[in-house]
Amino acid sequence: MKPRHVAALDTDADHVPGPAPASARAGAICGLEPDCVIRTSRLGLRVCRVADAARIHAIFADWEVVRWLGAPPWPLPLAETKAYIENVTAGFVQIPERYLVIEHDGRIAGGIGVRAHPQNHLQRAAGPHIYYWLGRSFWGKGLMTEAAGALIARVFAACAGPAIYSGAFEGNAASLRVQEKLGFVRDGVTMLTCNPRGGIELPHINTVLTRSRFEARPR
Ligand SMILES: CC(C)(COP(=O)(O)OP(=O)(O)OC[C@H]1O[C@@H](n2cnc3c(N)ncnc32)[C@H](O)[C@@H]1OP(=O)(O)O)[C@@H](O)C(=O)NCCC(=O)NCCS
């Protein structure tokens, strides 16, 4: 089935241009430089390296984590995990992306990334699109809200765009709640391929976050 918007749920109308970027170094993707590091009170976010592949592969061995992702296929061979990191780092991907690992108490707890995404069935305008995941033992401690909040703050500070996009497969209540806490609103439903589930298409809730909603989020 061809992906398409099938319903508009809750459209955020205040798409207003934000401030121009303070600085933009060559090689930045959505304002994140190739050596970007972000720190929060409990977490460190840094660019993913091939040496992280074994840890990421171990987290992706858990079906409860990968079942909610659009990619990768599952089960995922370690060699493909390495190849994916290499390709993203070298820019050999269709959509430029900055892929970071999330470190907590000295361990990789998960991953988070941002793509310089074109307008398509997942988002109504071109702009940063974020995705994320955490190993199961790290769930339920507010870590993803903290990580994504810090990443989003950095992207909004460095980019002039009015909005950041994300979403989740229907039924992913935890992820939609993370996004709600950050100020995202629902912006339609589309069908999206779920590679871990053998490439079937499933309903995906698109979401959008404007600067004003992010700044007004409860903290
Ligand atoms: C989604 C995910 C990143 C959330 O990480 P997390 O660190 O546990 O998230 P947080 O603790 O910051 O917030 C989770 C919120 O969802 C709520 N929640 C969790 N499970 C829920 C459920 N089944 N139904 C409703 N709410 C739920 C939590 O109570 C919390 O909200 P609260 O702070 O108001 O109590 C993590 O569950 C995960 O990695 N899941 C598998 C991969 C995935 O889904 N990635 C996202 C793809 S879009």
The ligand as an SDF file (V2000), in Angstrom:
LIG
                    3D

 48 50  0  0  0  0  0  0  0  0999 V2000
    9.5110    4.8860   24.3990 C   0  0  0  0  0  0  0  0  0  0  0  0
   10.7030    4.8620   25.3490 C   0  0  0  0  0  0  0  0  0  0  0  0
   11.9090    5.5100   24.6650 C   0  0  0  0  0  0  0  0  0  0  0  0
   10.3290    5.6650   26.5950 C   0  0  0  0  0  0  0  0  0  0  0  0
   11.4880    5.8310   27.3970 O   0  0  0  0  0  0  0  0  0  0  0  0
   11.3720    6.1870   28.9490 P   0  0  0  0  0  0  0  0  0  0  0  0
   12.6850    6.7200   29.3990 O   0  0  0  0  0  0  0  0  0  0  0  0
   10.7980    5.0260   29.6800 O   0  0  0  0  0  0  0  0  0  0  0  0
   10.2900    7.3820   28.9130 O   0  0  0  0  0  0  0  0  0  0  0  0
    9.9790    8.3910   30.1030 P   0  0  0  0  0  0  0  0  0  0  0  0
   10.1810    7.6860   31.4070 O   0  0  0  0  0  0  0  0  0  0  0  0
   10.7170    9.6480   29.8680 O   0  0  0  0  0  0  0  0  0  0  0  0
    8.4220    8.6780   29.8800 O   0  0  0  0  0  0  0  0  0  0  0  0
    7.5190    7.6020   29.6210 C   0  0  0  0  0  0  0  0  0  0  0  0
    6.1110    8.0590   29.9100 C   0  0  0  0  0  0  0  0  0  0  0  0
    5.2000    7.1210   29.3260 O   0  0  0  0  0  0  0  0  0  0  0  0
    4.3610    6.5840   30.3360 C   0  0  0  0  0  0  0  0  0  0  0  0
    4.0780    5.2150   29.9640 N   0  0  0  0  0  0  0  0  0  0  0  0
    4.9300    4.1660   29.9200 C   0  0  0  0  0  0  0  0  0  0  0  0
    4.2860    3.0600   29.5070 N   0  0  0  0  0  0  0  0  0  0  0  0
    3.0160    3.4450   29.2600 C   0  0  0  0  0  0  0  0  0  0  0  0
    1.8630    2.7530   28.8150 C   0  0  0  0  0  0  0  0  0  0  0  0
    1.8830    1.4490   28.5070 N   0  0  0  0  0  0  0  0  0  0  0  0
    0.7000    3.4470   28.6930 N   0  0  0  0  0  0  0  0  0  0  0  0
    0.6580    4.7670   28.9860 C   0  0  0  0  0  0  0  0  0  0  0  0
    1.7260    5.4770   29.4110 N   0  0  0  0  0  0  0  0  0  0  0  0
    2.8920    4.8140   29.5510 C   0  0  0  0  0  0  0  0  0  0  0  0
    5.1730    6.7200   31.6140 C   0  0  0  0  0  0  0  0  0  0  0  0
    4.3340    6.6640   32.7580 O   0  0  0  0  0  0  0  0  0  0  0  0
    5.7900    8.0990   31.3820 C   0  0  0  0  0  0  0  0  0  0  0  0
    4.8490    9.1400   31.5520 O   0  0  0  0  0  0  0  0  0  0  0  0
    4.7580    9.9920   32.9420 P   0  0  0  0  0  0  0  0  0  0  0  0
    6.1000   10.6420   33.1300 O   0  0  0  0  0  0  0  0  0  0  0  0
    3.6570   10.9610   32.7000 O   0  0  0  0  0  0  0  0  0  0  0  0
    4.4680    9.0050   34.0430 O   0  0  0  0  0  0  0  0  0  0  0  0
   11.0540    3.4030   25.7580 C   0  0  0  0  0  0  0  0  0  0  0  0
    9.8900    2.8090   26.3070 O   0  0  0  0  0  0  0  0  0  0  0  0
   11.5380    2.5750   24.5690 C   0  0  0  0  0  0  0  0  0  0  0  0
   12.6930    2.6360   24.1980 O   0  0  0  0  0  0  0  0  0  0  0  0
   10.6280    1.7850   23.9750 N   0  0  0  0  0  0  0  0  0  0  0  0
   10.9790    0.8830   22.8550 C   0  0  0  0  0  0  0  0  0  0  0  0
   11.4630    1.6450   21.6280 C   0  0  0  0  0  0  0  0  0  0  0  0
   10.5100    2.7510   21.2290 C   0  0  0  0  0  0  0  0  0  0  0  0
    9.3030    2.6510   21.3930 O   0  0  0  0  0  0  0  0  0  0  0  0
   11.0760    3.8450   20.6720 N   0  0  0  0  0  0  0  0  0  0  0  0
   10.2920    4.9420   20.1940 C   0  0  0  0  0  0  0  0  0  0  0  0
    9.7880    4.6670   18.8450 C   0  0  0  0  0  0  0  0  0  0  0  0
    8.6710    5.9450   18.3160 S   0  0  0  0  0  0  0  0  0  0  0  0
  1  2  1  0
  2  3  1  0
  2  4  1  0
  2 36  1  0
  4  5  1  0
  5  6  1  0
  6  7  2  0
  6  8  1  0
  6  9  1  0
  9 10  1  0
 10 11  2  0
 10 12  1  0
 10 13  1  0
 13 14  1  0
 14 15  1  0
 15 16  1  0
 15 30  1  0
 16 17  1  0
 17 18  1  0
 17 28  1  0
 18 19  1  0
 18 27  1  0
 19 20  2  0
 20 21  1  0
 21 22  1  0
 21 27  2  0
 22 23  1  0
 22 24  2  0
 24 25  1  0
 25 26  2  0
 26 27  1  0
 28 29  1  0
 28 30  1  0
 30 31  1  0
 31 32  1  0
 32 33  2  0
 32 34  1  0
 32 35  1  0
 36 37  1  0
 36 38  1  0
 38 39  2  0
 38 40  1  0
 40 41  1  0
 41 42  1  0
 42 43  1  0
 43 44  2  0
 43 45  1  0
 45 46  1  0
 46 47  1  0
 47 48  1  0
M  END
$$$$
